[in-house]
Amino acid sequence: MEDRSSGDEKGKDMEPQPQGRATLAPRVGLAAILIVYGALASVQSFATRLQWGPDEPAHIIYIQSLALDGRFPELAYSVQDNVYVPGASRSHQAQHPPLYYMLAAPVWHAFSARPVQTVSYVDKRSAESHRFSVPGAVRPVRLVSVVLGAVTLLFAWWTARTVFPGRPVVWLGSAALTAFTPMFTYMSGVINNDALLGVVFAATAWRWARAVRFGAGVRDLAILGVLLGIGLNVKETALGLAAVSVVVLAIEPGARSLGQRVARTALVLGLTAGLGGWWFVRKWLVYGSPFVYPFHYPLLGLPEPERFALMCAMPARILMSTFVPIDVVMGYANMHLVYGFFAGLVVLSAVGLGAVLVRRERHGVARCEAQSLVLWLLAGAVVLGGLVRNLLLVDWRMGTSGGRLLVCVLPLAAMASARGIGVLLGDGKWTSVGLAAICVLMLGVNVYAIWATAAQYGTLGW
């Protein structure tokens, strides 16, 4: 295999190097986006009742078991079986690889002496009063997800700069569309391994972009393999990244022969398997399957009338829950208005993206740019395909808010959306105006969602 490790240096030379104010203005914009995101995610974290995030009690037990006992929890096969018991904890999230929980465990340990918090609320349906205790470390550990969300935005920014050189409006639009999406800030404000998965997806997209634009040297291949291995230590969803990476290695210009491409692909996948395969082997040894899942409620196993009704309702539910935590806000938000906004944004982005890809030369789209756009669409399709497969064959209930499982591809979708909308608006001054208007509307919807969350849970005094 030829050593092309100079690809990084070559790439740096090929990237545009704006000077002075041209460099400063986008960075100031990025800093402003990060500050607003941090405020949104933090307020959303306080608006969401403790232990009320998606599967949050089970994630907490996983972290507790690592932080306090130094061991993995056992797999629970029902939500009722989730329990923290020193040395014998059970969590239905124990199916997941441990990297996110290992990152959160030191924070938990550092704040484990914080006083226990008591949460009181009145059930709005039954009017019954409830009261429960929450470990004091939960609040600080939630902020780990806020930090991970900011890292995701940084990688999305670097990816957009690589794919769309000389288009700072698209860089900023990509970061803002991601940061201001209500589901992104919601998932970044609770304890959940999807926060780290988003970092892996955005970082991998950055390495894809560099590979298809500049070619991949040995160092680039090693970084990609390590990233994919890290992803497999976060969530099985990262298997989709490995599949798309094979496509990247088939088209990147660094290899000069078929044999070289095969060797480079073997290097990347070997690193991936070496770093991430152990968890699948462990599950196979412990549970009898490398893809064990605690619940089994396949959609295809339901009676025909119920199955048909759910299949008709699922697409809209998945679309909405990709952008908004609908289970939380639907009691207070005007969901028809919110649905119309996001459905319109998806259609607008799809039309613009179609124009980019179909009439690439007319719009001055470089080949590597088009390839990156297609790779992002492919990654989204792979993740969506995995979700559909799980609904049909494993557990249909995840489809009621299944769009949150697509949050990991939101940065990729936002970049594609910003570019597509830019093309529709003529790639001129109206691109800046249009993207700014959409981002402001998105920010308004985000604040609206936070208000609805606080109203639903009775937090923040709202």
C-alpha positions as CSV (number, residue, x, y, z in Angstrom):
1,M,0.0,0.0,0.0
2,E,1.5,3.3,-1.0
3,D,1.9,5.8,1.8
4,R,0.0,9.0,0.9
5,S,0.1,10.4,4.4
6,S,0.9,13.8,2.9
7,G,-2.7,14.1,2.0
8,D,-3.5,16.2,5.0
9,E,-0.8,18.7,4.1
10,K,-2.0,18.7,0.5
11,G,-5.5,19.3,1.7
12,K,-4.5,22.3,3.7
13,D,-2.9,23.9,0.7
14,M,-6.0,23.4,-1.4
15,E,-8.4,24.8,1.1
16,P,-9.3,28.5,0.7
17,Q,-7.4,30.7,3.1
18,P,-9.5,33.9,3.6
19,Q,-7.9,36.7,5.4
20,G,-8.9,39.4,7.9
21,R,-12.5,40.1,8.2
22,A,-13.5,37.3,5.8
23,T,-12.1,34.9,8.4
24,L,-13.3,36.6,11.5
25,A,-17.0,37.2,10.6
26,P,-17.9,33.5,10.1
27,R,-16.1,32.6,13.3
28,V,-17.9,35.2,15.3
29,G,-21.2,33.9,13.8
30,L,-20.2,30.4,14.9
31,A,-19.4,31.6,18.4
32,A,-22.8,33.3,18.6
33,I,-24.5,30.1,17.4
34,L,-22.7,28.0,20.0
35,I,-23.6,30.5,22.8
36,V,-27.3,30.4,21.8
37,Y,-27.2,26.7,21.5
38,G,-25.7,26.3,25.0
39,A,-28.4,28.5,26.4
40,L,-31.2,26.6,24.7
41,A,-29.9,23.2,25.6
42,S,-29.3,24.2,29.2
43,V,-32.7,25.7,29.6
44,Q,-34.3,22.7,27.9
45,S,-32.4,20.5,30.3
46,F,-33.9,22.3,33.3
47,A,-37.4,22.4,31.6
48,T,-37.4,18.6,31.2
49,R,-38.3,16.8,34.4
50,L,-35.5,14.9,35.9
51,Q,-35.5,11.2,34.8
52,W,-38.1,12.0,32.2
53,G,-35.9,12.0,29.2
54,P,-36.1,9.1,26.7
55,D,-35.2,6.0,28.7
56,E,-33.3,8.2,31.1
57,P,-33.8,6.1,34.2
58,A,-32.2,3.1,32.4
59,H,-29.3,5.2,31.2
60,I,-28.8,6.6,34.7
61,I,-28.6,3.0,36.1
62,Y,-25.9,2.1,33.5
63,I,-23.8,5.1,34.6
64,Q,-24.3,4.4,38.3
65,S,-23.2,0.8,37.8
66,L,-20.0,1.9,36.1
67,A,-19.3,4.9,38.4
68,L,-20.0,3.3,41.7
69,D,-19.5,-0.5,41.1
70,G,-17.1,-0.6,38.2
71,R,-19.2,-3.1,36.3
72,F,-21.7,-3.4,33.5
73,P,-25.3,-3.7,34.6
74,E,-27.2,-6.9,33.6
75,L,-29.7,-6.6,30.8
76,A,-33.3,-6.1,32.0
77,Y,-36.1,-7.4,29.8
78,S,-38.7,-5.0,30.9
79,V,-38.8,-1.4,32.1
80,Q,-40.2,-2.6,35.5
81,D,-37.0,-4.6,36.0
82,N,-34.7,-1.6,35.8
83,V,-33.1,-1.1,39.2
84,Y,-29.8,0.1,40.7
85,V,-28.6,-2.4,43.3
86,P,-24.9,-2.2,44.2
87,G,-23.2,-5.1,42.4
88,A,-26.4,-6.3,40.8
89,S,-28.0,-3.5,38.7
90,R,-30.3,-4.2,35.8
91,S,-31.0,-1.9,32.9
92,H,-32.7,-2.4,29.6
93,Q,-30.1,-0.1,28.1
94,A,-27.4,-2.6,29.0
95,Q,-27.6,-3.8,25.3
96,H,-25.6,-0.6,24.3
97,P,-21.8,-0.4,24.2
98,P,-20.3,1.5,27.1
99,L,-18.3,4.5,25.8
100,Y,-20.9,7.2,26.5
101,Y,-21.5,5.8,30.0
102,M,-17.8,5.6,30.6
103,L,-17.4,9.3,29.7
104,A,-20.3,10.1,32.0
105,A,-19.2,7.9,34.9
106,P,-16.3,10.2,36.2
107,V,-18.7,13.1,36.3
108,W,-21.3,11.0,38.2
109,H,-18.6,9.9,40.6
110,A,-17.4,13.6,41.1
111,F,-20.9,14.7,42.0
112,S,-22.2,11.6,43.7
113,A,-22.1,13.4,47.1
114,R,-24.6,16.1,45.9
115,P,-27.9,16.0,47.9
116,V,-30.7,13.9,46.5
117,Q,-33.3,16.0,44.8
118,T,-37.0,15.4,45.3
119,V,-39.3,15.8,42.3
120,S,-43.0,16.5,42.9
121,Y,-45.6,16.8,40.2
122,V,-49.3,16.4,39.6
123,D,-50.4,14.0,36.9
124,K,-52.5,16.1,34.5
125,R,-54.7,13.2,33.5
126,S,-55.5,11.7,36.9
127,A,-54.9,14.8,39.1
128,E,-52.9,12.6,41.4
129,S,-49.8,13.9,43.2
130,H,-46.5,12.1,42.7
131,R,-43.2,12.4,44.4
132,F,-39.9,10.6,43.8
133,S,-36.2,11.1,44.6
134,V,-33.4,11.6,42.0
135,P,-29.7,11.3,42.7
136,G,-27.9,14.6,42.9
137,A,-25.5,13.7,40.1
138,V,-28.2,13.6,37.5
139,R,-28.3,17.3,36.8
140,P,-24.5,17.7,36.2
141,V,-24.3,14.5,34.1
142,R,-27.1,16.0,31.9
143,L,-24.7,18.8,31.1
144,V,-22.3,16.3,29.6
145,S,-24.8,15.9,26.7
146,V,-24.9,19.7,26.3
147,V,-21.1,19.7,25.8
148,L,-21.3,16.8,23.3
149,G,-23.9,18.7,21.3
150,A,-21.5,21.7,21.0
151,V,-18.8,19.3,19.8
152,T,-21.2,18.0,17.2
153,L,-21.8,21.5,15.9
154,L,-18.1,22.1,15.6
155,F,-17.6,19.0,13.5
156,A,-20.5,20.0,11.4
157,W,-19.0,23.4,10.8
158,W,-15.6,21.9,9.8
159,T,-17.4,19.5,7.5
160,A,-19.3,22.3,5.8
161,R,-16.1,24.3,5.4
162,T,-14.5,21.4,3.7
163,V,-17.4,20.6,1.3
164,F,-18.5,24.1,0.6
165,P,-15.3,26.2,0.5
166,G,-15.9,29.9,0.0
167,R,-19.6,29.7,1.2
168,P,-19.6,30.9,4.8
169,V,-23.4,31.4,4.6
170,V,-23.8,27.7,4.2
171,W,-21.4,27.0,7.0
172,L,-23.3,29.2,9.4
173,G,-26.7,28.0,8.1
174,S,-25.7,24.4,8.6
175,A,-24.6,25.0,12.2
176,A,-27.6,27.1,13.0
177,L,-30.2,24.7,11.5
178,T,-28.7,21.9,13.6
179,A,-28.3,23.9,16.8
180,F,-31.8,25.4,16.7
181,T,-33.7,22.2,15.9
182,P,-35.9,21.5,18.9
183,M,-35.1,17.7,19.0
184,F,-31.4,18.4,18.8
185,T,-31.4,20.7,21.9
186,Y,-33.9,18.4,23.7
187,M,-31.7,15.3,23.2
188,S,-28.6,17.4,24.1
189,G,-30.2,18.3,27.5
190,V,-30.9,14.8,28.8
191,I,-28.8,11.7,29.7
192,N,-28.7,9.7,26.5
193,N,-26.0,8.0,24.4
194,D,-27.3,9.6,21.2
195,A,-25.5,12.8,22.2
196,L,-22.1,11.1,21.7
197,L,-23.4,9.3,18.6
198,G,-24.1,12.7,17.0
199,V,-20.4,13.6,17.6
200,V,-19.3,10.4,15.9
201,F,-21.6,11.0,12.8
202,A,-20.5,14.6,12.4
203,A,-16.8,13.7,12.8
204,T,-17.0,10.8,10.4
205,A,-18.8,13.1,7.8
206,W,-15.8,15.4,8.1
207,R,-13.4,12.7,7.3
208,W,-15.5,11.5,4.4
209,A,-15.5,15.0,3.0
210,R,-11.7,15.3,3.2
211,A,-11.3,11.9,1.6
212,V,-13.5,12.5,-1.4
213,R,-12.0,16.0,-1.9
214,F,-8.3,15.5,-1.3
215,G,-7.8,11.7,-1.3
216,A,-7.0,9.7,1.8
217,G,-3.5,9.0,3.0
218,V,-2.5,6.3,5.5
219,R,-3.1,8.7,8.3
220,D,-6.6,9.6,7.0
221,L,-7.4,5.9,6.7
222,A,-6.3,5.3,10.3
223,I,-8.3,8.2,11.6
224,L,-11.4,6.9,9.8
225,G,-10.9,3.4,11.1
226,V,-10.5,4.7,14.7
227,L,-13.6,6.9,14.4
228,L,-15.7,4.0,13.2
229,G,-14.4,1.8,16.0
230,I,-15.3,4.5,18.5
231,G,-18.7,4.7,17.0
232,L,-19.2,0.9,17.5
233,N,-18.4,1.5,21.2
234,V,-21.2,4.1,21.4
235,K,-24.2,2.5,19.6
236,E,-24.8,-0.2,17.0
237,T,-26.2,2.5,14.7
238,A,-22.6,3.2,13.8
239,L,-22.6,0.1,11.7
240,G,-24.3,2.2,9.1
241,L,-21.2,4.5,9.1
242,A,-19.0,1.6,8.4
243,A,-21.2,0.6,5.4
244,V,-21.1,4.1,3.9
245,S,-17.4,4.3,4.5
246,V,-16.9,1.4,2.2
247,V,-18.5,3.5,-0.5
248,V,-16.3,6.5,0.4
249,L,-13.2,4.3,0.0
250,A,-14.5,3.1,-3.4
251,I,-14.7,6.6,-4.8
252,E,-12.0,8.7,-3.1
253,P,-9.2,9.6,-5.4
254,G,-6.3,8.5,-3.3
255,A,-6.1,4.9,-4.5
256,R,-4.6,4.1,-7.9
257,S,-5.8,0.5,-8.4
258,L,-8.5,-1.9,-7.4
259,G,-6.0,-3.9,-5.3
260,Q,-5.0,-0.7,-3.5
261,R,-8.6,0.1,-2.8
262,V,-9.2,-3.4,-1.4
263,A,-6.2,-3.1,0.9
264,R,-7.2,0.4,2.1
265,T,-10.7,-0.8,2.8
266,A,-9.3,-3.8,4.7
267,L,-7.2,-1.5,6.8
268,V,-10.1,0.7,7.8
269,L,-12.5,-2.2,8.5
270,G,-9.8,-4.0,10.4
271,L,-9.3,-1.1,12.7
272,T,-13.0,-0.7,13.1
273,A,-13.5,-4.4,14.0
274,G,-10.5,-4.4,16.2
275,L,-11.7,-1.5,18.3
276,G,-15.5,-2.1,18.2
277,G,-16.0,-5.8,17.6
278,W,-15.4,-6.9,21.2
279,W,-18.8,-5.6,22.4
280,F,-20.6,-7.8,19.8
281,V,-18.5,-10.8,20.9
282,R,-19.3,-10.1,24.5
283,K,-23.1,-10.0,23.8
284,W,-22.9,-13.2,21.9
285,L,-21.1,-14.9,24.7
286,V,-23.3,-13.5,27.5
287,Y,-26.7,-13.4,25.8
288,G,-26.4,-15.8,22.9
289,S,-26.7,-13.1,20.2
290,P,-24.5,-10.2,19.1
291,F,-27.6,-8.1,18.4
292,V,-29.7,-8.8,21.6
293,Y,-32.6,-6.5,22.3
294,P,-34.6,-6.6,25.5
295,F,-38.1,-6.2,24.0
296,H,-39.9,-8.1,21.2
297,Y,-43.0,-6.4,19.9
298,P,-42.7,-6.6,16.1
299,L,-45.1,-4.6,14.0
300,L,-45.5,-7.6,11.6
301,G,-46.7,-9.7,14.6
302,L,-49.7,-7.4,15.2
303,P,-53.2,-8.2,13.9
304,E,-53.9,-6.8,10.4
305,P,-56.2,-3.8,11.4
306,E,-53.9,-2.6,14.1
307,R,-50.8,-3.1,11.9
308,F,-52.3,-1.2,9.0
309,A,-53.4,1.7,11.3
310,L,-49.9,2.0,12.8
311,M,-48.2,1.8,9.4
312,C,-50.3,4.7,8.2
313,A,-49.6,6.8,11.3
314,M,-45.9,6.0,11.7
315,P,-44.4,8.2,8.8
316,A,-45.9,11.4,10.1
317,R,-44.9,10.5,13.7
318,I,-41.3,9.7,12.7
319,L,-41.0,12.9,10.6
320,M,-42.2,15.1,13.5
321,S,-40.3,13.4,16.2
322,T,-37.1,13.9,14.1
323,F,-37.4,17.6,14.7
324,V,-39.6,18.1,17.8
325,P,-40.1,16.1,21.1
326,I,-43.8,15.6,20.2
327,D,-44.6,13.3,23.1
328,V,-43.5,16.1,25.5
329,V,-44.9,19.2,23.8
330,M,-48.1,18.0,22.0
331,G,-50.3,18.9,24.9
332,Y,-49.4,22.6,24.6
333,A,-48.0,23.2,21.1
334,N,-50.0,23.8,17.9
335,M,-48.8,20.6,16.3
336,H,-50.4,21.3,12.9
337,L,-48.5,24.6,12.7
338,V,-45.2,22.9,13.7
339,Y,-45.8,20.0,11.4
340,G,-46.4,22.4,8.5
341,F,-43.2,24.3,9.2
342,F,-41.0,21.2,9.2
343,A,-42.8,19.4,6.3
344,G,-42.4,22.6,4.2
345,L,-38.7,22.8,5.2
346,V,-38.1,19.2,4.1
347,V,-39.9,19.7,0.8
348,L,-38.0,23.0,0.1
349,S,-34.7,21.3,1.0
350,A,-35.4,18.2,-1.2
351,V,-36.3,20.4,-4.2
352,G,-33.1,22.4,-3.8
353,L,-31.0,19.4,-3.3
354,G,-32.5,17.7,-6.3
355,A,-31.5,20.8,-8.4
356,V,-28.0,20.6,-7.0
357,L,-27.5,17.0,-8.0
358,V,-29.4,16.9,-11.3
359,R,-28.1,20.2,-12.7
360,R,-24.7,20.1,-11.0
361,E,-22.7,21.9,-13.7
362,R,-25.2,24.7,-14.1
363,H,-25.0,25.5,-10.4
364,G,-21.2,25.2,-10.3
365,V,-21.2,22.2,-7.9
366,A,-17.9,20.4,-7.8
367,R,-17.9,16.6,-8.1
368,C,-16.6,16.1,-4.6
369,E,-19.3,18.4,-3.3
370,A,-22.0,16.3,-5.0
371,Q,-20.4,13.1,-3.7
372,S,-20.5,14.4,-0.2
373,L,-24.2,15.3,-0.5
374,V,-25.0,11.8,-1.8
375,L,-23.0,10.2,1.0
376,W,-25.0,12.2,3.6
377,L,-28.2,11.1,1.9
378,L,-27.0,7.5,1.9
379,A,-26.1,7.7,5.6
380,G,-29.6,9.0,6.4
381,A,-31.2,6.3,4.3
382,V,-29.1,3.6,6.1
383,V,-30.1,4.8,9.6
384,L,-33.7,5.2,8.5
385,G,-33.7,1.7,7.0
386,G,-32.4,0.3,10.3
387,L,-35.2,2.1,12.2
388,V,-37.8,0.6,9.8
389,R,-36.3,-2.8,10.1
390,N,-36.5,-2.6,13.9
391,L,-40.1,-1.4,13.8
392,L,-41.2,-4.3,11.6
393,L,-39.2,-7.1,13.2
394,V,-38.2,-6.0,16.7
395,D,-40.3,-3.4,18.5
396,W,-42.9,-1.2,16.8
397,R,-43.2,1.0,19.9
398,M,-40.0,2.9,19.2
399,G,-41.8,4.3,16.1
400,T,-44.1,6.4,18.2
401,S,-41.2,8.8,18.8
402,G,-38.7,7.0,16.5
403,G,-37.5,10.2,14.8
404,R,-35.3,10.9,17.8
405,L,-33.2,7.9,16.7
406,L,-32.4,9.9,13.5
407,V,-31.0,12.9,15.5
408,C,-27.5,11.5,14.8
409,V,-28.0,12.4,11.1
410,L,-29.4,15.9,11.7
411,P,-26.1,17.7,11.2
412,L,-25.8,15.9,7.8
413,A,-29.3,16.8,6.9
414,A,-28.8,20.4,7.9
415,M,-25.8,20.8,5.7
416,A,-27.6,19.3,2.7
417,S,-30.6,21.5,3.5
418,A,-28.6,24.7,3.7
419,R,-26.9,24.0,0.4
420,G,-30.2,23.1,-1.3
421,I,-32.0,26.1,-0.1
422,G,-29.1,28.3,-1.1
423,V,-29.3,27.0,-4.7
424,L,-33.1,27.7,-4.8
425,L,-32.5,31.3,-3.6
426,G,-29.8,31.9,-6.3
427,D,-26.6,31.6,-4.3
428,G,-26.6,35.3,-3.8
429,K,-27.6,37.8,-1.2
430,W,-31.1,36.2,-1.0
431,T,-29.4,33.0,0.3
432,S,-28.2,34.9,3.4
433,V,-31.6,36.5,3.9
434,G,-33.5,33.3,3.3
435,L,-31.4,31.0,5.5
436,A,-31.3,33.7,8.2
437,A,-35.1,33.9,8.2
438,I,-35.5,30.1,8.4
439,C,-33.0,29.9,11.2
440,V,-34.9,32.6,13.1
441,L,-38.1,30.8,12.6
442,M,-36.4,27.6,13.8
443,L,-35.1,29.4,16.9
444,G,-38.7,30.6,17.6
445,V,-40.0,27.0,17.3
446,N,-37.3,25.9,19.6
447,V,-38.2,28.5,22.3
448,Y,-41.8,27.5,21.8
449,A,-40.9,23.8,22.4
450,I,-39.0,24.7,25.6
451,W,-42.0,26.6,26.8
452,A,-44.3,23.7,26.0
453,T,-41.9,21.3,27.8
454,A,-41.9,23.5,30.9
455,A,-45.6,23.8,30.8
456,Q,-46.1,20.1,30.5
457,Y,-43.8,19.2,33.4
458,G,-44.5,22.3,35.5
459,T,-40.8,23.2,35.7
460,L,-39.1,26.6,35.6
461,G,-42.2,28.1,37.2
462,W,-44.1,28.2,33.8
